[in-house]
Structure formats: structure tokens, C-alpha cells
Amino acid sequence: MLNPNLLQRNAEQLLADERARYLETHPRSIALSQQANQHFLYGVPMHWMNDWGTPTPLFVAHAQGAHFTCADGIDHTDFCLGDTGAMFGHSPAPVAKAIAAQASSGYTTMLPSTLAPEVGVALAEHFGLPYWQLATTATDANRFVLRWARAVTGRKKLLVFDGCYHGTVDDTMVDVAMAEGFEQDNTINRASLLGQVHDLGLHTIAVAFNDIAAVERELAKGEIACILTEPALTNCGMVPAKAGFIEALRALTTQYGSLLVLDETHTISTGRGGWAKNNQVIPDFLVVGKPIAGGLPAAAYGFSAELATRMKAAKDSAPAGHSGIGTTLSGNMMTLAAIHATLTEVSTEAAYEHMLTLAESLEKQLTTSIKSHDLPWNITRLGARLELQFCAETPKNAQEARAAQNDSLEGAIHLYLLNRGVLLTPFHNMMLVCPETNVADIERLVDMFNECLDVLIQRKCV
Ligand SMILES: Cc1ncc(COP(=O)(O)O)c(C=O)c1O
């Protein structure tokens, strides 16, 4: 096994070489970045688009299926897929057709379109919960669900897991303080937050994922309105739930009068209908977002019949006026058309079978590559979603996942692949397979990954 210090030095050298190569080969993206800098903060429509690890942002000219072409005319196989927004491929044909058909019949009216009942049927059939509401982003869907959960339980506190990400929902932007001077388990604001003036730890408790004793300790205090979690942590690397953990959350929330909210925005990669449906766990609320309208902004939250009754009671007994739940454009006509096309024609059993088969093959090939280079790393897979982690065993909680992170290695691998037309998801090492990904795309990633590891352990020069 290569000495870790040597590997680190090689990664830093490779990163420097690849940054130079990127600058040489992307003159058009560089020019666009300079132009956009005149009116956009950091030269990008969203400030974090500048944080991808490329020397300047990569501008996209065209995206279709599992590929996109950048401003410099280079074809890329896309394993990021808009970090799940394009999990069903870029511009799926049925969605493009539905959008085109709706395009001349109105976009938004603040009234339900005639398609609304059918969209309700599609959501219920697809995800297995009987009642639904829409939102424009998964962030908003989570935010609204927290409101409902607090309203119906009359409790103020929320329980989340260390390392969670549920979009930019203020209540969830917490860390577990480990610094000296803090008690273990002290929930504090994430240090990176901008402009947050509230002490989020007052109403949010974070504990370690897979620690059922810590969960029960908090639930037993009788103050928790709901637990909000993904069925596996997918945003701090990937941390799968131990066998029975989510089922135990289900049982304990019921026992202590709290609600269970499963955020399946990313774990709908596990199978058609998501992890909960495929594992026979019925949450009180289920949140889905990102790809449910084929990549157009849309999200939804489903709930049980019992919850629907409690929600109506809370709403009907509140004074008239703002509920604090909802936004003007949510559930617009265009979005309904796109959700309907996605759920009925794109997110099919056949599409998932293809995605899962290829993802399994990719997992095997990447694992073989890692082993043949004698590196202490692993691939963790959740359906169509794979994560490369710089540790020998899959992490059991966010602390272990954080310990495995290595910015230089991550930066070098991402940029090496990107410079050879393969895109991974930024901020960690996620690869997603879509219905249009094919065997040649998988081979391209595996070949480039192998080559990259050869260079990193210096079996080969760049
Ligand atoms: C699990 C999970 N929930 C919610 C969100 C928020 O999605 P959006 O940014 O579309 O609001 C994300 C975003 O990455 C996510 O990973």
C-alpha cells in the first residue's frame, strides 16, 4: 500500500497539473466566466456554482440524456446529473413533450389545473401515501412539513442527525459540537452559515446517525415534534442505516407521540417509489423533490390519512390568514404537467431496472480498480447512487464519514475525470446512473478512474 504522505503529495501535484490542463482546454468557459462576472456575484447565478473545484466555472451549452456539452464543445458523460435533479436523464422525451404541450396553454394561475386529480393519483400510486401537497423545492417541502408537524403535535423541537442536509432549511443547519468547552451532544449552528442570527440549538437536537439509544433518550423527554431524516445520509459522503434502524425510528416515534418524516429527495435512487415503499416502512410524512418533474423545479410531500385529519383540524382551528406554508408558484400548471409525465412515463420499473443493473456493475468495477491499486477506499451504493469514500469500510455515522474526507484527493480525482469528459458530483464523490446511461458510459468512467489511480500511485505519468 502506498505511503499516505506520498499519496497526499501525488494528489496535490496531480491537482496542480489538472488545473493547468483545464485552463488550457476551456477558453470559452473562461471567457463566459469573465463576462458573467460583470453582473453575477462570483460570475455565476448561484454563488456555490463557483465552488466546484474547477479553476473557473464550467459553462454548459447543451444537455441530453446522460451527456452534456460544455461551452468549449467537449462532450461529457454526466454522473452528477444535477445532483439528482436530472436523475432520469436530461430532458426526458415524455417530459419535453408534456412541457411543449402545456407551453401555449398557460404556466401559472394560482388555481388547480384540470390535471391536478391525475397528478394526485400518480403521486399516491408511485410513493404509496394517500395524501399530497406540492412545493417548488425539496427545501420548501421540508420546511412546510416541519410547520405541519409542529402544528399538529403542539411540540416545538425537531430531531435530526449529525451530518444531515435537507436543503437550506434553517432548523436543520446544525452540527454536534465536539470542540473543547462544549458538552458532548450540544447542538449548535453550522459554523459556515451566513446571516443566521437565531440559536438553532434551542429547537433542534442533532444526534449521531445509527445511534438508536441517543434517539430514544431524546424522544423520551416528550418534546420532539418529529424526526426528520433521510433513510441513509447522502450528503456527508454516504452513511447507510444499520439493518432495522429506520424501522426502530418508526416504532419509537409512534411510542413517544412524535412524527417520522422521511426525506427521500436522494433515496428515490433506491427503487421506484423510494426506499420507504420498497422496505415497507410507512412514515408520517414523505418528502420528495429534485427529479419528480424531470428536472423542472418541483417537490411534494405525502402523508397518511390520519395525518390529513390532524392537519385539517390544525388549519381549521387557526385564525384566518397566513399559514406560513406555501409559495405562489408551487403546483403551477406547467409543473403539474411535468410531474405527471415523469411519474407515469419516465420513472418506470424498466427505467429503474436499467439504472440498478448498471450501477451494480459500476460498483463492482470501481471496487476492483481500488483493490488492484491497493488503496484503503470503498464504494458504497444505494440503488443507482454510488459514493467513493477514502476509508476501507463504509462509515457508520457522519463523524466517520468526515474523517474519511480528503480535499486534495477529491479535487484531483474530480478534475482528472472532468478533463477527460467524465463529471462526478461536487462536494463529495457521488456518481448517479440514469436510464440513458449505457455500458460505454460506465466503461469510460471506469477506464478514466483506473488511469487516474495509476497516476496517483505513480504507476504512470500524466
Ligand atoms: C436529502 C435532501 N433533501 C432536500 C434537499 C434540498 O433540495 P433543493 O435544493 O432542491 O431544495 C437536498 C439537496 O441536496 C437533499 O439532499
The ligand as an ORCA input file, in Angstrom:
! r2SCAN-3c Opt
* xyz 0 1
  C     -31.860     14.991      1.170
  C     -32.127     16.338      0.602
  N     -33.271     16.966      0.883
  C     -33.558     18.172      0.393
  C     -32.667     18.828     -0.425
  C     -32.990     20.185     -0.952
  O     -33.246     20.173     -2.300
  P     -33.392     21.565     -3.052
  O     -32.035     22.188     -3.025
  O     -33.848     21.184     -4.407
  O     -34.383     22.375     -2.301
  C     -31.447     18.225     -0.738
  C     -30.470     18.911     -1.608
  O     -29.415     18.440     -1.891
  C     -31.176     16.959     -0.217
  O     -30.020     16.343     -0.457
*
